Amino acid sequence: MPRKRFSTEQIITKLRQAEVKLGRGLRPPQVCKKLGSSEQTYDRWRKEYGGLRLDQAKWLKTLAQEHARLKRVGAEQALDHVILKEVASGKF
């Protein structure tokens, strides 16, 4: 069975729908069934996106992308530094 990939916006929408349904007295397994996801997925989504607004989630995603880019840049600089050290010492 192929996995469904949901965007951040869709996940936050589903979490809001789940909050409404839970407020009406439905149990978590029933809510997950209506949303079309498993309880584990719901729990993971709630941990990651629980309480976030849509704009906050978008900002978090761009922040994570920027962090990954900066980590790559740092790794490249460290590699360049090691290579220059080896060249300067004559061990090439």
Secondary structure, 3 states (H helix, E strand, C coil): CCCCCCCHHHHHHHHHHHHHHHHCCCCHHHHHHHHCCCHHHHHHHHHHHCCCCHHHHHHHHHHHHHHHHHHHHHHHHHHHHHHHHHHHHCCC
